Amino acid sequence: MAVANRVILIGRLVRDPETKTTTTGKQMTRFTLAVDRRSKSSTQSADFIPIVTWDSLADICAKYLTKGRQVAVEGRLQYTSVAQPDGSKRTFFDVVADDMRMLGSRAEAQSEAAAGGYGRAQSDYQAAPTPDPLDEDYGGEFGDSDMEVPF
């Protein structure tokens, strides 16, 4: 049986990417993509997906990506469980990107960033709050359970 862990997303950056260098000298860039969710109702909604890039791709993302820019990202889903000081566990999912493509023109990205960064009025979305990308516990929290993946 073949096993695959591939994620492909197209969305817009919620804010400018945040970059830091690890103690070993590796560059890491984090950003969040707003990905439209299809809905039968007329209300637009979006999922906010945390993206992590490393090394040369992190450098490219830091230099060329800005809030509102539409990108296609390909990578893998990464699960992380972090023990908290109170003994509980927090579970996070990130997409670790190994490929990124900028979509649309630079002028289009700049005008969309000025209009709120998503290509639509922000009031059109039912948005969940996004975490601080430089927070050590950054990610999509799924509760404090020892969740088993069903496959």
N, C-alpha and C positions, 0 to 999 in steps of 0.2 A: 504494500500500500504506500503510495506516494504521499508525502506530507509537504505542505507549502505554507509559508507565512509571508504573504505579500499584500501590501496595502497600496492602493492608488487613489489619490485624492486630488480634487481641483477645488480651489477656494481662494479667498482673499485674506491677506494678512490683517489681523486685528490691530496690531501696533508694530512699530519698528522692531526688528530682531534685537535680541540681547545676546551679547557675546562675552565669554569669559575664557580664561586659560586655566587648565588644570595644573596641579602641582608638578606633574610630569612634563608640562609644556605643550600638551595637546589643546588645540582650539576647539571650543564647543559653542554653537550658536543655537538658541532656542527662539521659536516664534509660535504663534497660534494662528491656525487657519479657521476662518468662518466658512463652513461648507453648507450650502443651501440644502434644506431637507424638503423633499417632495411631500406635499400635503394635499388632501382632497378638499380641505377648506381653503378659503381665499386668503387666510393669514399666512404670511411668510414666516418661516422659522429657520434657524441655523444651528448646526452643531459646531462647537468650538473644540478643535482638535490640537493638542500640543504636539509640536514637531521638534525633533532634536537632530542636528547635523554635526558632523565631526570633521576635523582636519581641513583639507582643501575645499570641500563643499561648504564647510562652516565659514571659511574666509570669503567665498563667493557670495554666500547669503548675506553676510554682514556688510559687504561692500555695495551690493546691488539691489537688495530687497528693501522696500519701505512699506509703511502702512498703506493698505488699499491695493497693493499690487496683486494681480491674479497670477497664481502659480499652479503648476501640476507637480505633485510630489509622489515619488515611489519609494517604498521602503518596507520595513517590517514592523509588526506590532511587538512592543516590548512590555512585559509585565514586571513590576517591581513591588515588593512588599517591604515596608519599612517599620521596624519596631519603634514604638513611641516610648517616651520616658515612663509613662504610666503602665507599661506592659502590653498595651493594645497594639494592633497592627493596622497600618494604613496601606491600601492597595492602590497602585497607580498604573495607568497604561499610557505610553507615549508611542508615537510613530518615529522610529529611527530612520531617517531618510538617507538613501544612498544615491538618489538622483532627483534633480529639481529642474523644471523648465519654466521660464518666465513666459507668460501668455499676454497677449495684447501689446499695445504700443506703450512706450514710456510716457507720452503725453496723456494717454488714456488713464494710466495709473496715477499720474499726478493730479488730474482733474477729479478722479474718483476719491483720492485721499483727501482732497480739499472738501469734497461733498460728504464726508463722514467715513470714508474708507471701505465701504462695502459695495459700492455700485448702486445702492438704493438708499433711501432715507433710513436711518437707524430705527425710526419708529415703526417701520414695516416688519421688524423682527421681534420675536419673543425670545430674547436672549438670556441665557444663564450668565451669571457673573464669571469672569475668567480670573484664574489665579495669577499671582505675580510670577513672571517667568524666571526670576532669579531666586525665588524661594526654594530652599533645599527640598521641600516636600512637594514641589510642583508636579502636577499631573492630574489625570482624571480619576478622582477618588471613587471607589466602588464599595465603600463600607469597610467595616472592621472584621469581616468574616474571613475564614480560610477557604476561599472559594475554589472549587474544583472546576476546571474547564471541561465542558461536556463532550469533548472529542479527543 
